[in-house]
Amino acid sequence: MSENKKAEKITAVKGMNDILPQDSHLWQLFENTAQSVVQSYGFQQIRTPIVEDTALFKRAIGAVTDIVEKEMYSFTDSMNGDELTLRPEGTAGAVRAVIEHNLVYEGPKRLWYTGPMFRHERPQRGRYRQFYQFGCEAVGFTGPDVDAEMIMLCRRLWDDLGLENIRLELNSIGDADERARHRVDLIAYLEQHEALLDAEAKRRLHSNPLRILDTKNPAMQEMVNAAPKLLDYLGEASLAHFDGVRKILDHNNIPYVINPRLVRGLDYYNRTVFEWVTDALGSQGTVCAGGRYDPLIASFGGKPTPAVGFAMGIERLLELMKEAGEPQQPNLCDVYLVHQGEAAQLQAFVLGERLRDAGLDVIMHGSTASGAGSFKTQMKKADGSGASFAVIIGEDEVANHTASVKAMRGADGDAGQPQQATVPFDDVVDYVVDQITGSGDHHHHVHDEHCNH
């Protein structure tokens, strides 16, 4: 390569985004909140591989769905010829793991997962080709109680995240034989109105007519609203299950709307289906979708085992969190270490470790191409870090075995008239901890808790 030719820049793959440090606090807030909510209901984490056998998704999602036909990242492993796929959703892998490791042998399990999923669709606001989901699966529970518990768990999560304008839509899609009876009548009805069907609906008429009810096409709304309703075809057991879910939600004052057009495109869903929707994100209003899928585990070759779950797209929830008023970016550290000269730097390292041992977050000033920088430059950095204290070590401090501790924020948290104290080197940790805990400022976490985050 000639000297003056600039190396070509490589950019991220389209639809796959970097999450930058200025956004990471929002992600962490969501993840920590979601984890604490699901743990409060007894859910345990499961982590499955990002890559699975392509056959898993073909069987789980159905070979003739849009996801499998157009959106999956599938490839042949050049090492051994295996047909592999980047997971487009989380349920299939979790269910495979449940069967493979016989997880429900000693009793039902409540599981949660989070991580990246992959779909090759047109990137748009809140929808990406690598996107992140958070989801729960409760496996081995038959009754309506766990369906209702899942819904209540979501409600608690919205409350804890400070999200208000998310509403619950509910439906029951019954069992396979009930859907089969409904399907016959639905197809007959749609055929009578074939002139109104758009190309998409015509394509689905015989393969997946239920999805036509879900259409967003304004020209079809009136016709679809008058279509035979699946709820009218439910037998006694399905209706009792649905009533059980509603009774628990009603008793706990959880508002919902029954939406008879709420369906699932995948065959393995049965009985309860629900969605949490919002108007704050334009037409793409669903932030969380869930439902019962009792037939799935048996269709994977496991013993028939009931299950219910939900998944939510994290990017869309972060959009809502921003709309609701973004929480402040937390300070980068509690203490910023300022030092001048080699001996001072060595002392600063010792002090930094001691402060961290006491549970504090510490940033040590690091040198750049232009050197360590003057005290003034370093103090500017200390201020920008949001630290409560700057601890300063220069030649005088080294000679006297002391450090200067400067409060960077006044009593009200602003950079008011800061006080500065000279503290013997061995007493600095106790002094800073006393200042932080004694000031009644609970933002600071001088204890072991933040080792658990």
Phi and psi in degrees as a GROMACS rama.xvg file:
@    title "Ramachandran Plot"
@    xaxis  label "Phi"
@    yaxis  label "Psi"
@TYPE xy
-69.7957  153.213  SER-2
-55.6921  -42.9265  GLU-3
-88.5954  -1.45321  ASN-4
-81.5211  124.949  LYS-5
-78.1624  140.245  LYS-6
-63.002  140.892  ALA-7
-72.4266  137.499  GLU-8
-74.8097  139.294  LYS-9
-106  129.99  ILE-10
-113.319  168.642  THR-11
-64.3995  154.054  ALA-12
-63.8176  140.107  VAL-13
-54.4487  131.859  LYS-14
81.1837  3.15305  GLY-15
-119.771  116.562  MET-16
-108.865  148.847  ASN-17
-82.0835  141.09  ASP-18
-103.612  112.132  ILE-19
-89.127  159.993  LEU-20
-52.3851  -34.9478  PRO-21
-70.1084  -16.4448  GLN-22
-100.787  -13.5029  ASP-23
-66.0739  -26.4959  SER-24
-64.3695  -33.1051  HIS-25
-66.7694  -44.2368  LEU-26
-59.332  -45.3263  TRP-27
-65.2767  -37.7141  GLN-28
-61.6271  -46.2463  LEU-29
-61.1453  -49.7201  PHE-30
-63.054  -44.3775  GLU-31
-65.4673  -39.7276  ASN-32
-66.053  -47.4586  THR-33
-61.7481  -43.1237  ALA-34
-62.8233  -42.1938  GLN-35
-69.6968  -33.6902  SER-36
-65.7976  -50.0776  VAL-37
-66.5365  -33.9006  VAL-38
-65.9175  -30.2253  GLN-39
-71.1452  -10.5456  SER-40
-106.845  7.75946  TYR-41
84.204  20.6421  GLY-42
-85.6595  143.712  PHE-43
-114.689  147.632  GLN-44
-78.1563  142.178  GLN-45
-126.024  136.503  ILE-46
-120.857  117.439  ARG-47
-112.358  161.821  THR-48
-64.2377  153.601  PRO-49
-75.2136  -28.298  ILE-50
-106.524  132.179  VAL-51
-132.723  168.385  GLU-52
-60.1461  131.546  ASP-53
-55.7553  -35.2289  THR-54
-59.3897  -29.696  ALA-55
-59.2728  -47.1945  LEU-56
-76.5803  -33.2178  PHE-57
-60.4184  -41.7273  LYS-58
-74.4862  -40.8402  ARG-59
-71.8334  -44.5654  ALA-60
-95.7861  -21.3711  ILE-61
97.4338  128.166  GLY-62
-65.8804  -21.8607  ALA-63
-100.99  17.5795  VAL-64
-88.6865  160.515  THR-65
-56.5336  -39.5041  ASP-66
-59.2027  -50.8042  ILE-67
-72.2499  -38.3951  VAL-68
-73.6042  -37.5448  GLU-69
-123.573  -21.5479  LYS-70
-111.522  -12.3162  GLU-71
-80.9099  140.826  MET-72
-86.7675  93.2398  TYR-73
-113.589  147.591  SER-74
-155.544  162.644  PHE-75
-97.5511  126.455  THR-76
-67.5813  115.943  ASP-77
-67.7005  -16.3228  SER-78
-75.4506  -38.7695  MET-79
-139.981  4.48246  ASN-80
80.9384  4.43052  GLY-81
-64.5427  143.635  ASP-82
-92.0257  114.003  GLU-83
-123.185  158.964  LEU-84
-142.153  139.25  THR-85
-73.2578  130.033  LEU-86
-60.2588  128.416  ARG-87
-87.7358  -12.3014  PRO-88
-160.417  173.389  GLU-89
-99.8691  -20.8769  GLY-90
-65.0675  -44.8578  THR-91
-58.5674  -45.1234  ALA-92
-65.7907  -39.9587  GLY-93
-63.7787  -42.7138  ALA-94
-66.6962  -40.5686  VAL-95
-57.7572  -43.1938  ARG-96
-65.5442  -40.0644  ALA-97
-58.614  -44.2448  VAL-98
-71.0789  -48.2489  ILE-99
-60.4739  -37.3394  GLU-100
-104.844  11.5638  HIS-101
51.0216  47.523  ASN-102
-67.0981  -26.1225  LEU-103
-95.2866  13.173  VAL-104
-56.4107  -44.8674  TYR-105
-97.1479  9.93908  GLU-106
142.181  168.8  GLY-107
-60.6511  158.541  PRO-108
-131.13  140.977  LYS-109
-107.057  118.873  ARG-110
-122.722  148.439  LEU-111
-133.477  154.807  TRP-112
-144.654  161.312  TYR-113
-151.941  155.583  THR-114
151.865  -179.571  GLY-115
-78.555  143.098  PRO-116
-123.72  163.314  MET-117
-136.008  125.984  PHE-118
-142.869  136.228  ARG-119
-89.5709  74.2846  HIS-120
-119.702  173.244  GLU-121
-68.9157  119.407  ARG-122
-64.5166  136.944  PRO-123
-151.672  178.126  GLN-124
-54.0937  123.308  ARG-125
75.7111  2.30012  GLY-126
-129.736  123.527  ARG-127
-131.021  168.053  TYR-128
-78.6883  -33.5233  ARG-129
-109.54  116.533  GLN-130
-132.548  164.008  PHE-131
-113.467  138.576  TYR-132
-123.782  153.383  GLN-133
-124.186  132.492  PHE-134
-150.673  163.54  GLY-135
-130.909  145.72  CYS-136
-133.409  126.809  GLU-137
-109.522  115.681  ALA-138
-114.648  127.421  VAL-139
102.915  1.79619  GLY-140
-103.807  131.956  PHE-141
-97.7866  -34.0678  THR-142
-79.4645  171.495  GLY-143
-71.0758  -15.0444  PRO-144
-61.3085  -41.8438  ASP-145
-73.9794  -30.3607  VAL-146
-58.8264  -46.68  ASP-147
-67.205  -38.3329  ALA-148
-60.8504  -42.1352  GLU-149
-58.9996  -43.1578  MET-150
-66.1579  -40.9124  ILE-151
-67.9499  -34.3995  MET-152
-60.426  -45.9565  LEU-153
-60.1059  -43.7823  CYS-154
-58.8286  -42.3644  ARG-155
-63.1894  -38.2311  ARG-156
-63.7869  -44.5073  LEU-157
-59.723  -42.946  TRP-158
-60.9134  -46.4242  ASP-159
-66.99  -27.2297  ASP-160
-87.1574  -5.21272  LEU-161
76.1616  28.5352  GLY-162
-100.633  126.782  LEU-163
-107.739  -39.9424  GLU-164
-92.7766  54.7667  ASN-165
-118.935  125.62  ILE-166
-118.767  157.641  ARG-167
-100.451  128.149  LEU-168
-113.696  140.768  GLU-169
-135.59  147.705  LEU-170
-159.12  167.026  ASN-171
-124.122  133.147  SER-172
-106.707  15.8843  ILE-173
60.9246  -158.203  GLY-174
-108.961  173.34  ASP-175
-56.7848  -43.2104  ALA-176
-67.8586  -34.4131  ASP-177
-68.3869  -40.5601  GLU-178
-66.3489  -34.9391  ARG-179
-64.7749  -42.6437  ALA-180
-64.2843  -43.7277  ARG-181
-63.3348  -39.6609  HIS-182
-60.4436  -42.4155  ARG-183
-58.1145  -48.2989  VAL-184
-68.6096  -35.9301  ASP-185
-65.9886  -45.3104  LEU-186
-62.5396  -43.2654  ILE-187
-59.3121  -43.5818  ALA-188
-63.4841  -46.3316  TYR-189
-65.7602  -34.2534  LEU-190
-65.4832  -35.2008  GLU-191
-64.0697  -27.7146  GLN-192
-111.105  30.8531  HIS-193
-58.3362  -30.5929  GLU-194
-59.8623  -26.5841  ALA-195
-87.615  -13.2841  LEU-196
-73.9526  136.075  LEU-197
-83.8622  177.207  ASP-198
-58.5215  -42.2733  ALA-199
-61.4157  -44.0472  GLU-200
-66.8724  -40.0911  ALA-201
-61.456  -37.5707  LYS-202
-67.0272  -31.4393  ARG-203
-92.1025  -6.07461  ARG-204
-51.9902  -43.7037  LEU-205
-103.282  -22.5043  HIS-206
-84.7316  -38.4878  SER-207
-153.355  62.4568  ASN-208
-62.3187  -27.5712  PRO-209
-56.7676  -37.0639  LEU-210
-66.269  -21.9998  ARG-211
-62.7858  -31.276  ILE-212
-64.0704  -21.0067  LEU-213
-88.4809  2.69306  ASP-214
-59.0729  147.231  THR-215
-100.961  0.635105  LYS-216
-69.714  116.23  ASN-217
-59.7076  -32.3679  PRO-218
-68.0478  -18.1147  ALA-219
-102.765  -6.34184  MET-220
-57.7138  -48.4438  GLN-221
-62.5774  -44.4968  GLU-222
-62.8832  -43.235  MET-223
-67.448  -36.932  VAL-224
-61.9223  -29.1943  ASN-225
-91.2822  1.36648  ALA-226
-67.415  157.059  ALA-227
-54.4407  134.698  PRO-228
-95.0061  130.967  LYS-229
-58.1232  -34.8323  LEU-230
-56.746  -30.7121  LEU-231
-73.3364  -9.6845  ASP-232
-104.491  -0.338188  TYR-233
-73.0891  139.861  LEU-234
-83.6778  -176.016  GLY-235
-60.3177  -45.7635  GLU-236
-66.5146  -43.1185  ALA-237
-64.3127  -41.7885  SER-238
-65.1974  -40.1606  LEU-239
-63.8524  -38.9331  ALA-240
-64.0527  -45.8203  HIS-241
-63.7542  -42.1116  PHE-242
-62.0387  -35.9751  ASP-243
-63.2775  -42.4611  GLY-244
-62.3351  -47.6953  VAL-245
-63.4415  -39.4199  ARG-246
-59.1276  -44.8255  LYS-247
-66.3773  -43.048  ILE-248
-64.0281  -43.4537  LEU-249
-61.2263  -43.8369  ASP-250
-64.5596  -26.8592  HIS-251
-101.541  15.7235  ASN-252
55.9367  42.5552  ASN-253
-102.772  111.517  ILE-254
-72.6952  146.621  PRO-255
-154.864  163.204  TYR-256
-120.024  133.981  VAL-257
-82.2507  120.716  ILE-258
-113.875  100.393  ASN-259
-64.5048  -13.6259  PRO-260
-93.4884  1.89241  ARG-261
-77.4538  113.449  LEU-262
-132.106  179.693  VAL-263
-127.301  139.242  ARG-264
-77.1  -11.7141  GLY-265
-101.082  136.961  LEU-266
-64.6  -24.0437  ASP-267
-80.3199  -5.91546  TYR-268
-75.9924  147.999  TYR-269
-150.309  160.248  ASN-270
54.4554  -121.923  ARG-271
-63.9485  127.136  THR-272
-129.021  144.052  VAL-273
-146.844  154.303  PHE-274
-139.46  142.991  GLU-275
-101.293  123.419  TRP-276
-125.453  156.174  VAL-277
-139.837  154.779  THR-278
-98.6507  1.55108  ASP-279
-81.3419  -6.60167  ALA-280
-116.113  24.3581  LEU-281
77.0201  -152.305  GLY-282
-73.0799  -22.4326  SER-283
-80.4059  70.4321  GLN-284
-85.4372  -10.1887  GLY-285
-82.7125  124.393  THR-286
-104.665  -16.717  VAL-287
-155.244  133.809  CYS-288
-131.125  141.292  ALA-289
-151.511  177.293  GLY-290
167.624  174.042  GLY-291
-90.4222  143.697  ARG-292
-140.986  60.3135  TYR-293
-56.2558  -36.7542  ASP-294
-76.7264  -11.0473  PRO-295
-65.7016  -46.0182  LEU-296
-64.1711  -40.0879  ILE-297
-65.235  -35.2527  ALA-298
-70.5307  -15.5502  SER-299
-91.486  2.23025  PHE-300
93.2157  7.02343  GLY-301
-89.3382  173.006  GLY-302
-67.6648  141.697  LYS-303
-51.3882  123.454  PRO-304
-142.49  124.159  THR-305
-70.4301  154.443  PRO-306
-159.542  152.994  ALA-307
-145.746  145.406  VAL-308
-158.866  175.814  GLY-309
-150.164  161.628  PHE-310
-140.125  148.15  ALA-311
-132.429  145.77  MET-312
-85.8612  121.286  GLY-313
-67.8774  -40.1091  ILE-314
-57.075  -39.6102  GLU-315
-70.2804  -35.4367  ARG-316
-68.4009  -34.119  LEU-317
-65.5006  -37.1016  LEU-318
-58.5492  -43.3643  GLU-319
-67.1178  -37.6907  LEU-320
-62.9084  -38.0324  MET-321
-66.6469  -42.1761  LYS-322
-61.129  -35.132  GLU-323
-77.0723  -1.88644  ALA-324
105.43  107.803  GLY-325
-68.9167  131.829  GLU-326
-65.3671  150.556  PRO-327
-62.2768  144.56  GLN-328
-64.0511  126.002  GLN-329
-67.0507  156.093  PRO-330
-61.8227  149.674  ASN-331
-71.6046  -29.547  LEU-332
-159.354  170.46  CYS-333
-90.2243  -37.9519  ASP-334
-130.854  134.951  VAL-335
-112.855  126.279  TYR-336
-94.9783  119.121  LEU-337
-106.925  133.708  VAL-338
-148.618  150.928  HIS-339
-137.578  120.187  GLN-340
99.4463  158.26  GLY-341
-66.8023  -45.0088  GLU-342
-61.7829  -39.9018  ALA-343
-65.7073  -38.8627  ALA-344
-62.8581  -42.1384  GLN-345
-61.2649  -42.6905  LEU-346
-65.0398  -39.0026  GLN-347
-61.2951  -37.63  ALA-348
-61.2878  -45.3037  PHE-349
-59.7525  -46.4485  VAL-350
-66.0021  -40.2435  LEU-351
-56.7669  -44.4985  GLY-352
-65.9468  -40.1175  GLU-353
-64.0378  -41.0052  ARG-354
-65.0067  -38.4924  LEU-355
-67.8624  -36.6056  ARG-356
-57.5042  -30.9136  ASP-357
-83.765  4.27007  ALA-358
92.9106  13.0185  GLY-359
-96.9558  153.116  LEU-360
-92.6612  127.126  ASP-361
-129.318  133.605  VAL-362
-113.032  128.728  ILE-363
-98.8123  132.285  MET-364
-61.9057  127.998  HIS-365
-109.69  148.976  GLY-366
-82.7961  153.285  SER-367
-117.193  -170.908  THR-368
-56.4907  -29.8004  ALA-369
-92.5934  13.3295  SER-370
99.92  -168.424  GLY-371
-77.0211  -22.0799  ALA-372
88.3439  151.426  GLY-373
-71.0856  167.452  SER-374
-54.3477  -40.932  PHE-375
-61.7806  -47.2399  LYS-376
-59.6928  -44.7632  THR-377
-65.5901  -37.0607  GLN-378
-67.4701  -32.6743  MET-379
-61.5523  -44.5616  LYS-380
-62.5074  -41.1715  LYS-381
-59.8784  -42.3303  ALA-382
-64.8229  -42.9946  ASP-383
-65.6266  -22.4028  GLY-384
-76.1538  -13.5539  SER-385
79.4905  7.11506  GLY-386
-60.3357  149.585  ALA-387
-78.9523  -31.509  SER-388
-134.765  142.309  PHE-389
-104.582  130.802  ALA-390
-107.816  123.05  VAL-391
-114.515  129.619  ILE-392
-128.121  119.778  ILE-393
-125.64  -165.999  GLY-394
-60.9942  -43.4688  GLU-395
-60.6415  -43.9874  ASP-396
-62.2513  -41.8664  GLU-397
-60.5363  -44.8801  VAL-398
-63.8253  -34.8477  ALA-399
-97.6011  3.45467  ASN-400
53.9129  44.9142  HIS-401
-130.557  175.252  THR-402
-140.904  150.496  ALA-403
-93.0713  129.033  SER-404
-112.476  119.032  VAL-405
-115.015  124.105  LYS-406
-73.8669  124.856  ALA-407
-88.8888  -14.9372  MET-408
-126.032  142.577  ARG-409
-72.2461  -174.81  GLY-410
-61.1163  -30.7257  ALA-411
-92.4361  15.1064  ASP-412
87.8786  -8.7504  GLY-413
-87.333  163.307  ASP-414
-76.3324  76.9776  ALA-415
-82.1752  -145.43  GLY-416
-82.6264  99.8909  GLN-417
-75.4181  146.675  PRO-418
-96.2733  155.198  GLN-419
-134.083  137.023  GLN-420
-131.198  147.787  ALA-421
-97.9189  123.424  THR-422
-125.014  134.819  VAL-423
-54.5344  140.698  PRO-424
-50.6113  -44.757  PHE-425
-72.531  -12.3439  ASP-426
-101.021  -1.10833  ASP-427
-59.9229  -44.6467  VAL-428
-60.2287  -49.862  VAL-429
-61.2226  -40.2373  ASP-430
-61.6962  -48.9026  TYR-431
-65.1217  -43.6417  VAL-432
-61.1751  -43.631  VAL-433
-61.8107  -42.438  ASP-434
-60.9317  -43.6912  GLN-435
-71.5102  -48.3543  ILE-436
-75.8747  -30.868  THR-437
-77.0272  -16.3675  GLY-438
-84.4551  0.63803  SER-439
70.162  16.596  GLY-440
-94.1077  102.015  ASP-441
-80.5197  -0.385426  HIS-442
-61.4189  -30.9559  HIS-443
-84.7365  144.303  HIS-444
-120.509  75.0572  HIS-445
-87.6429  72.6253  VAL-446
-164.095  -171.239  HIS-447
-86.124  -4.06332  ASP-448
-56.6808  -42.6405  GLU-449
-78.5921  5.6786  HIS-450
-75.2511  -18.6561  CYS-451
-87.788  -14.6904  ASN-452
